[in-house]
Amino acid sequence: MATVTQLVVELFRSVVDLVVIFATEVATQDPIGLLVFLAGAALTTAAAGFFGLLVAGALLDALRDAVAG
């Protein structure tokens, strides 16, 4: 069975491989595809970042209530 560390390392390698494949094979073939990919990446990053902020705020609020109460 794989450990958590092995899974994280494999995920990181897959992401790096994906970026390399995209940069060398996809982006050089179709400039519109590149723009669509970059727009999607920006929207996804913004959504994930906003969700992270909401989660952090909820955790801090719960922690503040637990300490105060």
N, C-alpha and C positions, 0 to 999 in steps of 0.2 A: 504494500500500500504506500502511496506517495505521501510524503510529509508536506506540511504547509509551506515550508521553505522551498521544496522542490516545485510545488505548484506555482509559487510566486516567481521563481526563476524562470520557469517554462513560459509563464504568461509574459514576462518581460521580454524574453527572447522572441516570442511570437509577435509582439508589438513592434519590436525592432525590425524583424523580418518583413512585416507588413509595410512598414514605412519605406524600407529599402526597395521592395518590389514595386510599391506605388511610385516612388521617385524615379526608378530606372525604367519601368515598363509602361506605366499608365500615364503619368504626367507628361512625358515627352511625346506621346502619341496624339493627345487630344486636349487642347487648351481649355475648351469649355468643360470637359470632364474635370480638369484641375480646379476650375473656378467653382463648380458644383461641389466637389469634395471639400474645398476650403470653406465654403459657406456652411456646409453640413457640419464640419468639424467645429466651426465657430459657434454655431447654434447649440450643438451638443455640449461643448465646453461651458458655455454660458448657463445652460439649463442644469448641468451637473454641479457647477459652482454655486448657483443659487440654491439648489437643494441642499448642498453641504452647509451653506450658511443657515438655512432654516433648521437643519438638524442640530448644528452647533448651538444655535439660539435656544432651541427646545431643551437640549441637555443642560445648558447653563441655567436656564430658568428652573428646571427641575432640581438642580443642585442647589441653587439659591434658596428655593422653597424648603428643601430638606435641611439645610444648615440653619435657616431662620426659624423653622418650625420645630 
